[in-house]
Amino acid sequence: MSPLRHNAGLNPTNDADPAAVAEPEAAHALPSAEVMTTEEAARFLGISSRTLERYVREAVVPYTPLPKRGSRGSVRFLRSHLLKWLQQRTVRPVRWKAAS
């Protein structure tokens, strides 16, 4: 048990349930399923890794660059950003009117 949770129940000014007290570092953490590698994001989008790498080079898809190591840097993708990007790019059919 972390010290924060253990001490939370001892604080007379804190009447909240100790289980409801969040860890400070957990407030900024993203779920591991939210952050994806190039391979995972390509699978998620249903495209090849090479196509996704081209989208990154052309800045077509939202991504987060990681610090460079050597001549190339890695990137990561957030599932929520990719879903939003897909929704924005969705073509909605327009009902066409039959000729009168």
Buried (B, 14 or more C-beta within 10 A) or exposed (E): EEEEEEEBEEEEEEEEEBEEBEEEEEEEEEEEEEBBEBEBBBBBBEBEBEBBBEBBEEEEBBBEEEEEEEEEEEBBBBBEBBEEBEEEEEEEEEEEEEEE
